[in-house]
Amino acid sequence: MDKQNKNNKVSLSQVARAAGVSKMTASRVLRDEGGYSEQTRIKVMAQVDALGYLPNRLATVFAGDQSSTFIGVSIPDLGNEVFAQVLEGIDRKLGTFGYQSVLGLTQHTLNEEENWIRTVLSWQPAGLILTGRYHSPRATEMLRNAGIPVVEIWDLNSSPLDMSVGINHFDCGFDMGRYLTNLGYRNLGYVGTSHDTANAATERLNGFCKAVEGAGGQVVKQLCLHDTATYYPGFYGTEQLLAAARGVECIYYQNDAMAFGGLQYCTGKGLKVPDDIGIAGWGDLPIASVMKRRMTSCHVSHLKLGQKAAEVMMGRLTDEPVPACVDIGFRLIPGSTVRDRSA
């Protein structure tokens, strides 16, 4: 039996030689194609275990010997807890069907997504799950010509390339704007981040502004930072907003992480929440569970979103009828970081 250096990969030829069979026979055993005896199968599999041989599944797919079990999944980044939860839901559900996720990070740019789509399609995946409804013209062309199921997630698309699973982010922002103005808030601010593509956060801001203005209020300052939507940008973004705009009664944040940073800044400066200023976020993240007061937010089941995306993908792959659009819904959380000012 050949001794292997720990840095050398065991080849199929070595497995065949150790088992005393041809390479073709060893290959047929590993692909479960038949045409060999049970004794031969036992010998080959014994050497696979002894040598630690790892079959090249991609090469098998390229050779056309079996259907791919890879599903390409793109998300903007892993630093955002929301997308980590979505990915967990996807991966967990795909695993129950024997499929694996191939992850791509697009960094919120159409160019990065296009490059990833080009690469992952060369691996012949069974399908793709993409975050967002906006793609470059070239990426859209590649997706339409790929001939595989495509699920667009996150921002619900009533006219998807193939299938869409998500929520209406415009409505999320609109409902929050309407709720806050119904409480009597009229001068509001916004703290979020900006990207080079249209995104769900922008849709929420648009809905929020529409509701506020429709109720006779105004968003006196919109601060969109070139940063990540996390705690510290929420902290320093609040400082910048309050320094630039007077009379802000309530601040709406891109997500709960930024809202928590804003809350810490306000309380650190002696501002009482919600008496002196209101705070509202989005996402109902787990961070809210450790707060002394419940964050005014919007609950979305990110894990469910990922699971549902995987379910419709598997439905399409198994020729089951699946809806083109799945709205998982959301729920406004009143919380205690705002108060009724209308009385």
C-alpha positions in Angstrom: 0.0 0.0 0.0 1.4 3.4 -0.9 2.3 5.7 2.0 0.9 9.2 1.5 2.5 12.4 2.6 -0.1 14.3 4.6 0.0 17.1 2.1 -0.7 14.9 -0.9 -4.2 14.2 -2.1 -5.1 10.5 -2.6 -6.0 9.7 -6.2 -8.5 7.3 -7.6 -5.6 5.4 -9.2 -4.1 4.7 -5.8 -7.4 3.4 -4.5 -7.8 1.1 -7.4 -4.2 -0.2 -7.2 -4.6 -0.8 -3.4 -7.8 -2.7 -4.0 -6.4 -4.7 -6.9 -8.9 -3.5 -9.5 -8.8 -1.2 -12.5 -9.3 2.5 -12.2 -12.5 2.2 -14.3 -13.9 -0.5 -11.9 -13.1 1.7 -8.8 -14.8 4.6 -10.5 -17.9 2.5 -11.2 -18.1 1.4 -7.6 -17.9 5.0 -6.3 -20.6 6.1 -8.8 -22.7 3.0 -7.9 -23.1 2.1 -11.5 -23.1 -1.7 -11.1 -21.3 -4.2 -13.2 -19.1 -5.5 -10.4 -19.4 -8.1 -7.6 -20.2 -7.4 -4.0 -16.7 -8.6 -3.0 -15.2 -6.0 -5.4 -17.3 -3.2 -3.9 -16.2 -4.2 -0.4 -12.5 -4.2 -1.4 -12.8 -0.8 -3.1 -14.7 0.9 -0.3 -12.3 -0.6 2.3 -9.4 1.2 0.6 -11.4 4.4 0.2 -11.8 4.4 4.0 -8.2 3.3 4.7 -6.6 5.9 2.4 -9.0 8.7 3.2 -10.0 9.2 -0.5 -12.3 12.1 -1.2 -14.2 11.9 -4.5 -14.2 14.9 -6.8 -18.0 15.6 -6.9 -17.6 18.6 -9.2 -15.7 16.5 -11.7 -18.5 13.9 -11.6 -21.1 16.5 -12.3 -19.0 17.9 -15.2 -18.7 14.5 -16.7 -22.5 14.3 -16.7 -22.6 11.2 -14.5 -25.1 12.6 -12.0 -27.2 15.6 -11.3 -25.6 18.4 -9.4 -26.4 18.8 -5.7 -24.9 22.3 -5.4 -27.2 25.3 -4.9 -25.4 28.7 -5.4 -26.5 31.2 -2.7 -25.5 34.9 -2.8 -25.8 37.3 0.1 -24.3 40.8 0.5 -22.1 40.0 3.5 -21.7 37.8 6.6 -21.2 40.7 9.0 -24.9 41.5 9.0 -26.7 39.2 11.4 -29.9 39.2 9.3 -28.2 37.6 6.3 -26.5 35.1 8.5 -29.9 34.0 9.8 -31.3 33.8 6.2 -28.3 31.7 5.2 -28.8 29.4 8.1 -32.4 28.8 7.1 -31.4 28.0 3.5 -28.5 25.7 4.4 -30.5 23.8 7.0 -33.4 23.1 4.7 -31.3 22.2 1.7 -29.3 19.8 3.9 -32.5 17.8 4.6 -32.8 17.2 0.9 -29.1 16.2 0.4 -28.1 19.5 -1.3 -25.3 21.8 -0.3 -24.9 25.6 -0.5 -22.1 27.3 -2.5 -21.8 30.7 -0.9 -21.0 34.0 -2.7 -20.6 37.4 -1.1 -21.6 40.3 -3.4 -20.7 43.3 -1.1 -23.9 45.0 -2.2 -22.6 45.6 -5.7 -24.0 44.5 -9.1 -20.5 44.0 -10.5 -19.5 41.6 -7.7 -22.8 39.7 -8.1 -22.2 39.4 -11.9 -18.7 38.0 -11.4 -19.9 35.5 -8.9 -22.8 34.4 -11.1 -20.4 33.8 -14.0 -18.1 31.7 -11.8 -20.8 29.7 -10.1 -22.6 28.8 -13.3 -19.4 27.3 -14.6 -19.7 24.8 -11.7 -23.1 23.7 -13.1 -25.2 24.2 -10.0 -28.7 22.7 -9.7 -30.1 26.2 -9.0 -29.3 29.7 -7.7 -30.7 31.7 -4.7 -29.9 35.4 -5.1 -30.4 38.2 -2.6 -32.1 41.2 -4.2 -34.2 41.8 -7.2 -31.8 44.0 -9.1 -29.1 42.5 -11.4 -26.8 43.9 -14.1 -28.0 43.4 -17.7 -25.3 40.8 -18.3 -26.1 38.9 -15.1 -29.8 38.9 -16.1 -28.9 37.5 -19.5 -26.8 34.7 -17.9 -29.6 33.8 -15.5 -32.2 33.6 -18.2 -30.0 31.4 -20.4 -28.8 29.1 -17.6 -31.9 26.9 -17.7 -31.9 26.3 -13.9 -34.3 27.4 -11.2 -33.6 30.9 -9.7 -35.0 32.2 -6.5 -34.7 35.9 -5.7 -35.0 36.6 -2.0 -35.3 39.5 0.5 -37.1 42.2 -1.5 -40.4 40.7 -2.8 -40.6 40.9 -6.6 -44.0 40.6 -8.2 -42.3 40.0 -11.6 -39.3 37.8 -10.7 -36.9 36.2 -13.1 -38.3 32.8 -11.9 -39.4 32.8 -8.2 -39.3 35.3 -5.4 -39.4 34.9 -1.6 -39.3 37.9 0.7 -41.2 40.9 2.1 -42.4 44.3 0.8 -39.8 46.6 2.3 -41.6 49.7 1.1 -44.6 48.7 3.1 -42.3 48.0 6.1 -41.1 51.6 6.0 -44.6 53.0 5.3 -46.1 51.2 8.3 -43.5 52.5 10.6 -43.9 56.1 9.3 -47.6 55.9 9.7 -47.3 54.5 13.2 -44.9 57.2 14.4 -47.0 60.0 12.9 -50.1 58.6 14.4 -48.3 59.0 17.8 -47.8 62.6 17.1 -44.3 62.8 15.8 -43.9 65.4 13.0 -40.1 66.1 12.7 -38.2 62.9 12.1 -34.7 61.8 11.1 -33.2 58.8 9.4 -29.8 57.1 9.9 -28.7 54.3 7.5 -26.1 53.4 5.0 -25.8 53.8 1.3 -24.8 51.4 -1.5 -24.2 51.8 -5.2 -27.3 49.7 -6.0 -31.0 50.0 -5.2 -31.7 47.9 -2.2 -34.3 47.0 0.4 -33.1 49.6 2.9 -33.7 52.3 0.3 -37.2 50.9 -0.3 -38.0 51.1 3.4 -36.8 54.7 3.5 -38.9 55.6 0.6 -42.0 54.1 2.2 -41.2 55.8 5.5 -40.9 59.2 3.9 -44.1 58.7 1.9 -46.1 58.0 5.1 -44.6 60.8 7.1 -45.1 63.4 4.4 -48.6 62.1 3.7 -49.5 62.7 7.4 -48.2 66.3 7.3 -44.8 65.5 8.9 -41.3 65.8 7.5 -38.1 63.8 7.5 -35.9 66.8 8.3 -32.6 64.9 7.8 -31.6 61.7 6.0 -28.1 60.5 6.9 -26.9 57.7 4.6 -23.4 56.7 5.7 -20.7 55.0 3.5 -20.3 52.3 6.1 -21.8 49.0 7.4 -25.2 49.0 9.0 -23.9 48.1 12.5 -23.8 49.4 16.1 -21.0 52.0 15.8 -22.2 53.7 12.6 -25.6 54.0 14.3 -23.8 55.7 17.3 -21.7 58.2 15.4 -24.5 58.7 12.7 -26.8 59.8 15.5 -24.2 62.3 16.7 -23.9 63.7 13.1 -27.7 63.9 12.5 -28.5 65.7 15.8 -25.6 68.2 15.2 -26.9 68.9 11.7 -30.7 69.1 12.4 -32.5 70.8 15.2 -35.9 69.7 16.6 -35.7 66.0 15.6 -38.3 64.3 17.7 -37.7 60.7 16.6 -35.0 58.8 14.6 -35.8 55.9 12.3 -32.8 53.6 11.7 -32.0 51.1 8.9 -31.9 48.3 11.4 -31.9 47.5 15.1 -28.1 47.3 15.4 -27.9 50.9 14.2 -30.8 51.9 16.4 -29.1 50.3 19.5 -26.0 52.4 18.7 -28.2 55.5 18.4 -29.9 54.7 21.7 -26.6 54.4 23.5 -25.5 57.8 22.1 -28.7 59.5 23.1 -28.7 58.1 26.7 -24.9 58.9 27.0 -25.7 62.5 26.2 -28.4 62.7 28.8 -31.4 62.5 26.4 -34.2 60.4 27.8 -35.8 57.8 25.5 -38.6 58.1 24.6 -39.4 61.3 26.6 -36.8 63.6 24.9 -36.4 61.6 21.6 -37.9 58.5 20.0 -35.9 55.6 18.6 -37.2 53.1 16.0 -35.3 50.3 14.2 -36.0 47.4 11.9 -35.6 43.6 11.9 -36.4 42.8 15.6 -32.9 41.4 16.0 -31.9 39.2 19.0 -30.0 42.2 20.5 -33.4 43.6 21.5 -33.8 40.7 24.0 -31.1 42.1 26.2 -32.3 45.7 26.3 -34.0 47.1 29.3 -36.8 48.5 27.1 -38.3 46.9 24.0 -37.1 48.4 20.8 -39.8 49.8 18.5 -39.1 47.8 15.4 -40.5 45.5 12.7 -40.3 41.8 13.1 -39.3 39.6 10.1 -38.6 35.9 10.4 -35.3 35.8 8.6 -34.8 32.1 9.3 -38.2 31.3 7.8 -37.4 33.4 4.8 -34.3 31.2 4.1 -36.2 28.0 4.7 -39.0 29.0 2.4 -36.5 30.0 -0.3 -35.0 26.5 -0.1 -38.4 24.9 -0.1 -39.5 26.5 -3.3 -36.2 25.7 -4.9 -36.5 22.0 -4.0 -40.1 22.1 -5.2 -39.0 23.3 -8.6 -36.2 20.7 -8.7 -38.6 17.9 -8.0 -41.2 19.1 -10.5 -43.8 20.1 -7.8 -46.1 23.1 -8.3 -44.6 26.1 -6.5 -45.8 29.8 -6.4 -43.9 32.4 -8.3 -44.0 34.8 -5.3 -44.0 34.0 -1.6 -44.6 36.9 0.8 -43.5 35.8 4.3 -44.9 39.0 5.9 -43.8 41.2 8.7 -45.2 42.6 12.0 -44.7 46.0 13.5 -43.4 45.9 17.1 -44.7 49.0 19.1 -41.9 48.7 21.7 -41.2 51.3 24.4 -38.6 53.5 22.7 -41.3 55.8 21.4 -44.3 57.4 23.1 -47.7 58.8 22.4 -47.2 62.6 21.8 -50.7 63.2 20.4 -52.4 63.6 23.8 
